[in-house]
Amino acid sequence: GIASLFVQHGWTDRLTVFAKVEAGREADDISGHARSGLSEFTAGARFQFYASDGFVASAGLSGRVDDERGEGIDLGGARIEPRLAAGYGFELFGLPAFVEAEAGYGWRVAGEGFDEAKLDLTIGLRPWKRWLFLAQSFSTMGVAGPDGSDDYAHHKLQGSVVYDIAEHWSLQSGIFATVAGKNAPKERGVVSAIWYRY
């Protein structure tokens, strides 16, 4: 299983800074991929450059180091990732809803390996005041790798429910699965999270 801590802070009305730490243990018998311990650290910032009539758009830049070989985090897994995001809030049958799309490209800045192209999609619906339903997809494709290396891709779907237990606290629970991929672990599992807003 994997545990992660994600923190973001609105530095100004438009500028948000964030960081993520991930640790745990995972293995895949088919691909032979395995790792344990601290597996990822990411930090960056996001700037909202447009907001009007329910539409919002932002651009972000982050740096990431991770454990790709199961030997711990090192600079050989370092990437710089610019990302664009756009969202739209609306009403569906009188209920608050939103859609969001994010596209990013992770340039490897150290070691050998692939760059990564990413596309994340989210649909959210709030049927009751305290309940939020989320349907999400996460796609990652390895591109521009070393000559002779096998590329990879994985596409995951996730469905979850978020319940507001108090003004600042929420609980999230859901399931996810890899629905398509190439040379990548086929993941299936549950996701749970505690949200705190301040």
N, C-alpha and C positions, 0 to 999 in steps of 0.2 A: 504494500500500500504506500501511498504518497501523501505527505502532509505539506501544506504550503501556507505562508503568511504573506498577504498582499496588503500594502498600505498605500493610500493616496491622499494627498492634501492639496486643497485649493489655495495656492499661494496668493493668487488674485482672482478676480471674477473670471478671467480667461485662461490663466496659467495654472496647470495642475502638475505636481511632481508625484512620482510613485516609485515603489520598490517592491520586489518580490523575492522571497527565499523559499526554496523547495528542498525537501529531504524525504528519504524513505527507502524502500526496498522494492525492486521489481525485477521480473525475469520472464523471458519468453522461450519456451522449449523449442519452438519451430525455428526462430532466427538465431537462437543462442545468445541474444542480448540479455545482459544482467548488470545491475548496478545497485549499490546501497550507500547510505550516508547522504551527505549534502550533494545535491544533484544540479542545482541551478541558482544563480543569483542574477537578478535583473534590476536596473535602475534607469530612470529617464524622466522626461517631461512631455507634456501635451499642451498645445495652445489652440484655443477655440478662435478661429478666424472668421466665422460666419454664424449668425443666428437670426432667423426671421421666419415668421408664420409657421412655426412648428418645425422648421428645418434647422439643424445644427451641423457644422462641419469643423473638423479639427485636424491638426497635423502634429505628429509626435516623433520623438527621437529617443532611442534607448540603447543601452549597452548590455550585453548578456554574456556570461561565462557559464558553462555547464560541463557535466561529466558525460562525455560521449563514449568513452572506452571502458567504463566501469572501474576506473582507477582514481576517481576523485576529480574535483574541479581543478582545472589549470587553464592557462591563457591559450593553450592550443585549441580550446573550444570557444574562443571569444568571437562575438559578432556585434556589429553595429546595425541597428534596424530602424530606418525611417518608416513611418506608418501614416496613412490617411484614413479618416473615419468620417462617416456621414450618418445622420439619424433623422427620423421624422416621427413626431408624435401626432396621434389622431384618435378618433373615436370609432370603435367597431361595435355596431348595434348598441350604441350609447355607452359603451364601456371604454375606459382609457386604455390605449394600446400604443405600441411603438415598434419601429423596425430600425435596425442598425446594421451597417456593413463596414468592415475594416479590412484594409489591404496593406500588407507590409512586405518588405524585402530585407532579409538579414544577410548582410555582407560579412563573410568570414574575413577577419583582419589578422588572424594568426594561425599557423599550422596549415595542414592540408585537409581538404574536405570540400563539402558542397556549400554554396550559398543556399538560402531557403526563401521561397516565395510562399506567402501566407494569405489566406482569405477566410475571414470569420464573419458569420451571419447570425443575427439574433432577432427573434420576434418575441415581444412581450405583451401580455394581456393581464389587466387587473380586474377580475370579475367582481371582487368584493374589496372593501377598503383595505383590509389587512393582507390580502392574498395577491401574489404575483406569479403568473405562470410564464415560464420561459422555454422556448424551443430554439436550440442553437446548433450550428455546424461549425467545425474547425477543420480547415484543410491546410496541409503543409506539403510542399514539393521541393525536393532537393534538385538544384539546378547549378550549372556552371561548375561541375566537379572536375577532379583530376582525370586525365585521359585514362581510359581503361577501367574506371571505377563504375560500379553499378549504381544507377540513380535510385531514388526512393520517393515514396509518396504515401501519405495516409490521410484519410478523411473520416472524421468522427462526428457522430450525432449525439446530442445530449438534451434531455428533457428534465426539467426540475420545477419545484415549487418553492417560493419564498414566502414565509409567514412573519409578519411584524408582531413580535411578542410584546414590544414596548416602544416608546417614542424613538429610542436610539438603537434598539436591538432587533435583529431579524435572524431567522433560521432558514437555511436552504437545504433541500434534500432532493436527489434525483438519480438518474441512471445515465450511463453513456456506453457507447460501443463504437469500435472501428468498423465501418460498413464497407470500406474499400481501401486498397493500398497495394504497395509494391515494396518488397524488401524492408518491411517495417513490422513491428510487433502488432498483433491483433489484440487490442485492449477491450475489455468489458468490465464493467464494475459499477459501483455506486459512488455518488459524490454527496458530501455533506459539508456545510459551511456555517459559520457564525459571522454575521455582519454587525458592525458597529459604526454608526454615523455620528459625527460630532460637528 
